[in-house]
Amino acid sequence: TYETKIGLLPVYDFLNASIDPNCTTTISASCQNYNYLANDTRYWLANGCSDNTDEVYLVLGNSLDSTKASSNASIRPIIQLSEKVMLEKGKGTINNPYIIR
């Protein structure tokens, strides 16, 4: 077992996952280019919007948007691993999970 806190992905990590140099802000369409986190899933991010306090950022397929916090979306929980953790084996699927040590 590995004891750690679970959270949601912050917006800046979604932006950093794009290798497009034009991905600089949350409203930049280029952030979906070459971004492994932009996929067909609708999921929440950890950050709320500074302009509208009742809105939260989420990934809508392959783009970033904000919507009312009362809307429906999935979550993609994340954990932070120590720099000492090593991947032993696995593909990260249900039938072949990651084994770390």
N, C-alpha and C positions, 0 to 999 in steps of 0.2 A: 504494500500500500504506500501511497504518497500523500501526505497530509498537506493541503494548501487551500487557499481561498479560491472560489469560483466567481467569475465576473463575466461581463459582456465586453465585446471588442469596442475600444474607443474609436471615434471618428478618425483621429490622426493615424491609427494603424491601417484603416481602410485606405486612406490617401497614400500612405507609405508603401502599400502593397502594389500600387501601379508603378510601372517603370517608365510611363510617359512623362517627360519633363514638363509638360504643360499642366499636369495635375497639381494645382497649387491651392485650390479652395474647395469647399464643400459643394459649390454650385458648378464646378468645372466638369463638363461632359467628358473631358479627356481622362478623368480618373477611372473610367470603366475600361480604358484601353490597357491591354496587357496586365490585367489585374486578376489574380487567381481568386480573390474574394468576391468578385462580381460574377454571380451565377444565376440560375433560375429560381433561387430561393428568396423569399421575402422575410427578412429578419431584422430585429432591433439592434441598434448600437447603444452604447452606454451613455451618450451625451444628449442633453436636452438642447433646445434652440435658445439662443440668447434673445432673439427678436420676439418670439412668442413662447411664453413660459409654459403653455399647455401642450407644446409640441416637442417631439423627440425625433432624432434621426433614425432612419432605417435604410437598409439596402432593399431596393425594389428591382429584383432581377439583376440587371447589370448597371444600375445607376443608384445614386445616393439621393435621398429626398428627406423631407420632414413631414410629419403628420401628427394628428392629435394623439396624445398618449393613451386615449381610450380605444384606439383602433386595434385590430387584430394583426399579429405577425408572429413568426416563430422566434425562437432564441437560438443562438449558437454559443453555448457556454465556452469560456476559455479559462485556462490555468497558466500560471507562469511557472516554468520549470527552472530549476537551478542550473547554472552553467556547468555543473558537475554531472548532470544527467546525460546518459548516453542511450541511444536507440540500439536495442539488442536485435530485435526482429519485428516483423509485422508490417501490414499495409494500412492499418488504421480503419479497417472495416469491421463489421460485426463478427464475421467469420474468421477474420485474421487481424485481431487488434494489435496495436503497438505494444511491445514489451520493452520497458525501459529499465535501466539500472543506474 
